[in-house]
Amino acid sequence: MKSLSTLFIAVALLLLAGCNTVKGVGQDLQKAGETIEDAVKKK
């Protein structure tokens, strides 16, 4: 039972870390898109 709990906690931590990584990438892409939009608007 203890090993099952440990496995569950490890999987949960990996999923949470993955979500944060994907969220960070999305924010970076959004900022890059905004920068490109601003550059286009200035021309």
C-alpha positions as CSV (number, residue, x, y, z in Angstrom):
1,M,0.0,0.0,0.0
2,K,2.9,2.4,0.8
3,S,4.5,1.9,-2.6
4,L,1.1,2.6,-4.3
5,S,0.8,5.9,-2.4
6,T,4.4,6.8,-3.3
7,L,3.7,6.1,-7.0
8,F,0.5,8.1,-6.9
9,I,2.3,11.1,-5.4
10,A,5.1,10.9,-7.9
11,V,2.7,10.8,-10.8
12,A,0.7,13.7,-9.4
13,L,3.9,15.8,-9.0
14,L,5.0,15.0,-12.6
15,L,1.6,16.1,-13.9
16,L,1.7,19.3,-12.0
17,A,5.2,20.1,-13.2
18,G,4.1,19.4,-16.8
19,C,1.1,21.7,-16.5
20,N,3.4,24.5,-15.3
21,T,5.8,24.0,-18.1
22,V,3.1,24.0,-20.8
23,K,1.6,27.2,-19.2
24,G,5.0,28.9,-19.3
25,V,5.5,28.0,-22.9
26,G,2.1,29.4,-23.8
27,Q,2.9,32.6,-22.0
28,D,6.2,32.9,-23.9
29,L,4.5,32.4,-27.2
30,Q,1.8,34.9,-26.4
31,K,4.4,37.6,-25.5
32,A,6.3,36.8,-28.8
33,G,3.0,37.2,-30.7
34,E,2.3,40.5,-29.1
35,T,5.8,41.7,-29.9
36,I,5.3,40.8,-33.6
37,E,1.9,42.5,-33.7
38,D,3.4,45.7,-32.3
39,A,6.2,45.6,-34.9
40,V,3.7,45.2,-37.7
41,K,1.5,48.0,-36.4
42,K,4.5,50.4,-36.4
43,K,5.2,49.9,-40.1
